[in-house]
């Protein structure tokens, strides 16, 4: 009688965040969101040698973070004291994108991740939304981050992860200003801020400004994982 080998779990790479007090870390809600789907989540430090693991990944997530991109990356000077820079992470993720994108494996970018990929492809950011983009929407919400607080509506005819609109959370003080020409806007808040984008020429490359891992009934992560499983 033959014994079939146990099928290996999907392996998703993910970048650590960093804090001078905490060191490297992943937020618990992000870990839970993937582990409940029996996913092997593989964290990446900011070391060049970590890129050797990319061939083993079925997909990659660039998650949110506590700090901000260096405005020098989009040819601006820092204008606000609220901008707290983590250059080491951005430099590592640039190298990671250089290495991972040619594999055409699925990628999902969340919050800081969306801002990073937009700048990587040549776009720019609003450095501090309350000053650069006055709005009735509270993009850095005071409510718990598990609570959705504003709508994101699809742009164009294509559905937004299967929906015309999504009710999302919002925990960011920066956002996309000029969208990179490589990327296509897919979701927009009622105040006009870009909340989701896609690289159409890539088999699966999506970026969202909210935190889907904290929302009940989220369609974003399941759609990403479905794309990863199709490659399995």
C-alpha positions as CSV (number, residue, x, y, z in Angstrom):
1,X,0.0,0.0,0.0
2,X,1.5,3.3,-1.0
3,X,1.6,6.2,1.4
4,X,1.0,9.6,0.0
5,X,3.3,12.4,1.3
6,X,1.6,15.0,3.3
7,X,0.9,18.2,1.3
8,X,3.1,21.1,2.5
9,X,1.4,24.2,3.8
10,X,1.5,27.4,1.6
11,X,4.5,29.4,2.6
12,X,4.0,33.2,2.8
13,X,7.0,35.5,3.4
14,X,6.5,38.6,5.4
15,X,8.7,41.5,6.4
16,X,9.2,42.1,10.1
17,X,8.5,45.6,11.4
18,X,11.1,47.3,13.7
19,X,11.1,49.5,16.8
20,X,14.1,50.6,18.8
21,X,12.5,49.6,22.0
22,X,10.8,46.3,20.8
23,X,13.3,45.2,18.1
24,X,12.0,43.1,15.3
25,X,8.3,42.1,15.6
26,X,5.1,41.0,13.8
27,X,1.7,42.1,15.1
28,X,-0.4,39.4,16.6
29,X,-3.5,40.1,14.6
30,X,-1.6,39.6,11.3
31,X,-0.1,36.3,12.5
32,X,-3.5,35.1,13.6
33,X,-5.1,36.0,10.2
34,X,-2.7,33.8,8.3
35,X,-2.4,30.9,10.8
36,X,-6.1,30.3,11.0
37,X,-5.8,29.3,7.3
38,X,-3.0,26.8,8.1
39,X,-0.4,29.1,6.4
40,X,3.3,28.9,7.2
41,X,4.2,32.5,7.8
42,X,8.0,33.1,7.2
43,X,9.3,36.3,8.7
44,X,12.2,38.2,7.0
45,X,14.8,40.2,8.8
46,X,16.5,43.2,7.1
47,X,19.5,41.2,6.0
48,X,20.7,40.5,2.4
49,X,21.1,36.8,3.2
50,X,17.3,36.6,3.9
51,X,16.6,37.1,0.2
52,X,18.0,33.5,-0.4
53,X,14.7,32.3,1.1
54,X,12.5,33.9,-1.5
55,X,12.6,30.9,-3.9
56,X,10.8,28.9,-1.2
57,X,7.9,31.3,-0.8
58,X,4.5,30.8,-2.5
59,X,3.7,34.5,-2.0
60,X,4.8,37.6,0.0
61,X,3.2,40.2,2.2
62,X,4.6,43.6,2.9
63,X,2.6,44.6,6.0
64,X,1.9,47.8,7.9
65,X,4.4,49.4,10.2
66,X,4.8,51.9,13.0
67,X,7.0,54.3,11.2
68,X,7.2,56.1,7.8
69,X,9.1,56.1,4.6
70,X,12.0,58.6,4.1
71,X,10.6,61.5,2.0
72,X,14.0,61.5,0.2
73,X,12.8,58.3,-1.6
74,X,10.1,60.4,-3.4
75,X,12.3,63.5,-3.8
76,X,10.9,65.5,-0.9
77,X,12.2,67.0,2.3
78,X,10.7,66.0,5.6
79,X,8.1,68.7,6.4
80,X,6.4,67.5,9.6
81,X,7.6,66.4,13.0
82,X,5.0,63.6,12.8
83,X,7.1,61.9,10.1
84,X,9.2,59.1,11.9
85,X,11.5,57.4,9.4
86,X,12.6,53.8,9.2
87,X,15.0,53.8,6.3
88,X,16.5,50.4,7.0
89,X,13.3,48.6,6.4
90,X,12.5,50.5,3.2
91,X,16.0,49.8,1.8
92,X,15.6,46.1,2.5
93,X,12.1,45.9,0.9
94,X,13.4,47.7,-2.2
95,X,16.0,44.9,-2.6
96,X,13.3,42.3,-1.9
97,X,11.0,43.7,-4.6
98,X,13.9,43.7,-7.0
99,X,14.4,40.0,-6.3
100,X,10.8,38.8,-5.9
101,X,8.8,40.6,-8.6
102,X,10.5,38.7,-11.5
103,X,9.2,35.4,-10.0
104,X,5.6,36.6,-10.7
105,X,4.4,35.1,-7.4
106,X,1.5,36.7,-5.6
107,X,2.2,39.8,-3.5
108,X,0.0,41.7,-1.1
109,X,1.0,45.1,0.3
110,X,-0.8,46.5,3.4
111,X,-0.7,50.2,4.7
112,X,3.0,51.0,4.9
113,X,3.3,48.3,2.2
114,X,1.0,50.2,-0.2
115,X,2.9,53.4,0.4
116,X,6.2,51.6,-0.1
117,X,5.3,50.0,-3.4
118,X,3.9,53.2,-4.8
119,X,7.1,55.0,-4.0
120,X,9.2,52.1,-5.3
121,X,7.5,52.5,-8.7
122,X,7.9,56.2,-8.7
123,X,4.9,57.6,-6.9
124,X,4.8,60.0,-4.0
125,X,3.0,60.4,-0.6
126,X,1.1,62.9,1.5
127,X,3.5,63.2,4.4
128,X,0.8,64.0,7.0
129,X,-2.8,63.7,5.9
130,X,-4.4,66.2,8.3
131,X,-2.2,68.9,6.9
132,X,-1.8,67.8,3.3
133,X,-5.3,66.3,2.7
134,X,-7.9,67.9,5.1
135,X,-10.9,65.6,5.3
136,X,-14.0,64.7,7.3
137,X,-12.7,61.1,7.2
138,X,-10.5,60.3,10.2
139,X,-7.8,58.3,8.5
140,X,-6.0,57.8,11.7
141,X,-9.1,56.6,13.6
142,X,-9.5,56.9,17.4
143,X,-11.8,53.9,17.4
144,X,-10.3,50.3,17.9
145,X,-8.6,49.2,14.7
146,X,-10.9,46.2,14.5
147,X,-13.8,48.5,13.8
148,X,-14.5,49.7,10.2
149,X,-15.0,53.5,10.0
150,X,-15.3,54.5,6.3
151,X,-16.1,53.2,2.9
152,X,-13.8,52.3,0.0
153,X,-15.5,52.2,-3.4
154,X,-14.3,50.5,-6.5
155,X,-13.0,52.6,-9.4
156,X,-13.8,51.4,-12.9
157,X,-15.8,48.3,-13.8
158,X,-13.7,45.7,-11.9
159,X,-14.9,44.6,-8.5
160,X,-12.9,45.4,-5.4
161,X,-12.2,41.9,-4.1
162,X,-15.6,40.8,-5.3
163,X,-17.5,43.9,-4.0
164,X,-18.5,47.4,-5.3
165,X,-17.5,48.9,-1.9
166,X,-15.9,47.8,1.3
167,X,-16.3,49.2,4.9
168,X,-12.8,49.4,6.2
169,X,-10.7,50.5,9.2
170,X,-8.1,53.3,8.9
171,X,-4.9,53.7,11.0
172,X,-2.5,55.8,8.8
173,X,-1.4,59.4,8.9
174,X,0.2,59.2,5.4
175,X,-1.3,58.2,2.1
176,X,-0.7,58.1,-1.7
177,X,-0.4,61.5,-3.4
178,X,0.8,60.8,-6.9
179,X,0.1,57.2,-7.9
180,X,2.9,55.5,-9.8
181,X,2.2,55.1,-13.5
182,X,2.9,51.3,-13.2
183,X,-0.1,51.0,-10.8
184,X,-3.8,51.2,-11.4
185,X,-6.2,52.7,-8.9
186,X,-8.8,50.2,-7.8
187,X,-10.3,51.7,-4.6
188,X,-11.0,55.2,-3.4
189,X,-12.3,56.7,-0.1
190,X,-15.2,59.2,-0.3
191,X,-12.8,62.1,0.2
192,X,-10.8,61.0,-2.9
193,X,-7.9,59.4,-1.2
194,X,-6.5,56.3,-3.0
195,X,-7.1,53.2,-0.9
196,X,-6.3,50.3,-3.2
197,X,-4.2,49.7,-6.3
198,X,-3.1,46.9,-8.6
199,X,-0.2,46.2,-10.9
200,X,-2.2,44.8,-13.8
201,X,0.7,43.3,-15.8
202,X,1.6,41.1,-12.8
203,X,-0.3,37.8,-12.2
204,X,-1.3,39.0,-8.7
205,X,-0.1,42.2,-7.1
206,X,-2.5,44.2,-4.9
207,X,-2.0,46.9,-2.4
208,X,-4.5,48.3,0.2
209,X,-4.3,51.1,2.6
210,X,-6.4,49.6,5.4
211,X,-5.7,46.6,7.6
212,X,-7.7,43.6,6.4
213,X,-6.2,41.3,8.9
214,X,-8.1,43.1,11.7
215,X,-11.6,43.0,10.1
216,X,-14.2,40.3,10.4
217,X,-15.3,38.9,7.1
218,X,-12.3,40.4,5.2
219,X,-12.2,39.3,1.5
220,X,-8.6,40.6,0.8
221,X,-6.5,38.0,2.5
222,X,-8.6,35.0,1.3
223,X,-8.3,36.3,-2.3
224,X,-4.6,36.6,-1.9
225,X,-4.2,33.1,-0.5
226,X,-6.4,31.7,-3.3
227,X,-3.9,33.2,-5.8
228,X,-1.0,31.6,-3.8
229,X,-2.7,28.2,-3.8
230,X,-3.3,28.3,-7.6
231,X,0.5,28.2,-7.9
232,X,0.8,25.2,-5.6
